[in-house]
């Protein structure tokens, strides 16, 4: 029986100094945070499959996607974070690295003998 599925990792949240919350209108209370999803087999990540970026208000705890943001400064900060900070963590490729090493080992051992 093979156990497989998806998981996610949180990318470092970052405080935004511009904009106010679309819901409670509290100024300078927004954080932007990213999540990277990956496929795993036996809980070992093999490869990434997507990313999501959200803004979160620290006052009302509201979570907002890009389409819910009206403030242009907040939208620009959101896009800058998405482009610059949402990088795929190296550990999302551990399964592929292990698989590659196993294949190389299987190919090289008969050649050495």
C-alpha positions as CSV (number, residue, x, y, z in Angstrom):
1,X,0.0,0.0,0.0
2,X,1.4,3.4,-1.0
3,X,0.5,6.4,1.0
4,X,0.5,9.6,-1.0
5,X,-1.1,13.0,-0.9
6,X,-0.3,16.7,-0.7
7,X,1.1,19.0,1.9
8,X,2.1,22.6,2.3
9,X,4.8,24.7,3.7
10,X,4.5,28.2,5.0
11,X,6.8,30.8,3.5
12,X,8.0,33.5,5.9
13,X,5.3,36.0,6.6
14,X,6.2,39.7,6.1
15,X,4.6,42.8,7.7
16,X,3.3,45.3,5.2
17,X,3.7,49.0,6.1
18,X,1.2,50.2,3.5
19,X,-2.5,49.9,3.2
20,X,-5.4,49.1,5.6
21,X,-7.5,46.0,6.1
22,X,-10.3,45.7,3.5
23,X,-12.7,44.5,6.2
24,X,-12.0,46.4,9.5
25,X,-10.1,49.3,7.9
26,X,-7.3,49.1,10.6
27,X,-4.2,50.9,9.2
28,X,-0.8,49.2,8.9
29,X,-2.1,45.9,10.3
30,X,-1.6,43.7,7.2
31,X,0.8,40.8,6.8
32,X,1.4,38.9,3.6
33,X,2.1,35.1,3.7
34,X,2.7,32.4,1.2
35,X,2.1,28.7,1.1
36,X,3.8,26.2,-1.3
37,X,2.0,22.9,-1.9
38,X,3.8,19.7,-2.7
39,X,3.1,16.1,-3.5
40,X,4.4,13.5,-1.0
41,X,4.8,9.7,-0.9
42,X,5.1,8.2,2.5
43,X,5.3,11.8,3.8
44,X,8.5,12.5,1.8
45,X,8.0,15.6,-0.4
46,X,8.6,14.8,-4.1
47,X,7.9,18.0,-6.0
48,X,6.0,21.3,-5.7
49,X,2.6,21.7,-7.3
50,X,1.5,25.3,-6.6
51,X,1.6,28.3,-4.4
52,X,-0.9,30.6,-2.8
53,X,-0.3,34.1,-1.4
54,X,-2.7,35.7,1.1
55,X,-2.8,38.9,3.2
56,X,-3.8,38.6,6.8
57,X,-5.0,41.4,9.1
58,X,-3.4,41.1,12.6
59,X,-6.4,43.0,14.1
60,X,-9.5,41.1,12.8
61,X,-7.6,38.0,11.6
62,X,-9.2,38.4,8.2
63,X,-7.6,36.5,5.3
64,X,-7.7,38.1,1.8
65,X,-6.7,36.9,-1.6
66,X,-5.5,39.2,-4.4
67,X,-9.0,39.7,-5.9
68,X,-10.3,41.1,-2.6
69,X,-7.7,43.8,-2.3
70,X,-8.8,47.3,-3.5
71,X,-5.9,49.4,-2.1
72,X,-3.2,49.9,-4.9
73,X,-0.3,50.3,-2.4
74,X,-1.3,47.1,-0.6
75,X,-1.8,45.3,-4.0
76,X,1.7,46.4,-5.1
77,X,3.2,45.1,-1.9
78,X,1.3,41.9,-2.3
79,X,2.7,41.4,-5.9
80,X,6.2,42.3,-4.8
81,X,6.1,39.7,-2.1
82,X,4.7,37.1,-4.5
83,X,7.5,37.7,-7.0
84,X,10.5,38.1,-4.7
85,X,9.8,36.0,-1.6
86,X,7.8,33.0,-2.5
87,X,10.6,30.7,-3.5
88,X,10.3,26.9,-3.5
89,X,12.0,25.4,-0.4
90,X,14.7,22.9,-1.3
91,X,13.2,20.2,0.9
92,X,10.2,20.0,-1.5
93,X,12.6,18.0,-3.8
94,X,13.9,15.5,-1.2
95,X,12.0,12.6,-2.8
96,X,13.3,13.4,-6.2
97,X,16.8,13.6,-4.8
98,X,16.5,10.3,-3.1
99,X,15.0,8.7,-6.2
100,X,17.9,10.1,-8.4
101,X,20.5,8.8,-6.0
102,X,18.9,5.3,-5.9
103,X,18.8,5.1,-9.7
104,X,22.5,6.2,-9.9
105,X,23.4,3.7,-7.3
106,X,21.6,0.9,-9.2
107,X,23.3,1.8,-12.4
108,X,26.9,2.3,-10.9
109,X,27.1,-0.8,-8.6
110,X,26.9,-3.4,-11.5
111,X,29.5,-1.4,-13.5
112,X,32.0,-1.4,-10.5
113,X,31.7,-5.2,-10.1
